[in-house]
């Protein structure tokens, strides 16, 4: 296994450490590894869709960008 030295915002690091201490997650590194695997699978799926159907049109890309921005705002406000 490789080791990476990463920097997280203080609040996120504290939250993850608290979850590990409370045994709600097995470990911070395992939790981050699972999240990275999930995100990579999304990226691979997106690349496969592009290979099958071509890249998104400008209208499709605008819709995707809008949905991603709304999702980020939704998660940022904790809803």
C-alpha positions in Angstrom: 0.0 0.0 0.0 1.1 3.5 -0.8 1.0 6.3 1.8 -0.2 9.8 0.8 0.2 12.9 2.9 -3.0 14.9 2.4 -4.4 18.1 3.9 -8.0 18.4 4.9 -9.9 21.4 6.3 -9.7 21.4 10.1 -13.5 20.9 10.5 -13.6 17.9 8.1 -10.5 16.3 9.8 -12.1 16.8 13.2 -15.4 15.3 12.1 -13.7 12.3 10.6 -11.6 11.7 13.6 -14.6 12.0 15.8 -16.5 9.4 13.8 -13.6 7.0 14.0 -13.3 7.5 17.8 -17.1 6.9 18.1 -16.6 3.7 16.0 -19.1 5.0 13.4 -16.4 4.5 10.7 -13.6 1.9 10.9 -10.9 4.4 10.2 -10.3 7.8 8.6 -8.0 6.3 6.0 -10.5 3.5 5.1 -13.3 6.0 4.9 -11.3 8.2 2.5 -10.2 5.2 0.5 -13.8 4.1 0.0 -14.8 7.6 -1.0 -11.9 7.8 -3.5 -12.9 4.4 -5.0 -16.5 5.6 -5.4 -15.5 8.8 -7.1 -13.1 7.0 -9.4 -15.9 4.6 -10.5 -18.0 7.7 -11.3 -15.2 9.1 -13.4 -14.7 5.8 -15.2 -18.4 5.5 -15.9 -18.4 9.1 -17.3 -15.5 8.2 -19.6 -17.3 5.1 -20.8 -20.4 7.2 -21.6 -18.3 9.6 -23.5 -16.7 6.7 -25.5 -20.1 5.3 -26.4 -22.0 8.5 -27.1 -19.3 11.2 -27.6 -18.7 14.1 -25.4 -21.7 16.2 -24.2 -23.0 19.0 -26.4 -22.7 22.5 -25.0 -26.3 22.4 -23.8 -25.8 19.0 -22.1 -22.6 20.3 -20.5 -24.4 23.4 -19.2 -27.1 21.2 -17.7 -24.5 18.9 -16.0 -22.6 22.0 -14.7 -25.9 23.3 -13.3 -26.7 20.0 -11.6 -23.3 19.7 -10.1 -23.3 23.3 -8.8 -26.8 22.8 -7.2 -25.6 19.5 -5.6 -22.5 21.2 -4.2 -24.6 24.0 -2.7 -27.1 21.5 -1.3 -24.2 19.6 0.5 -22.5 22.8 1.5 -25.6 23.9 3.4 -26.0 20.5 5.1 -29.5 19.8 3.7 
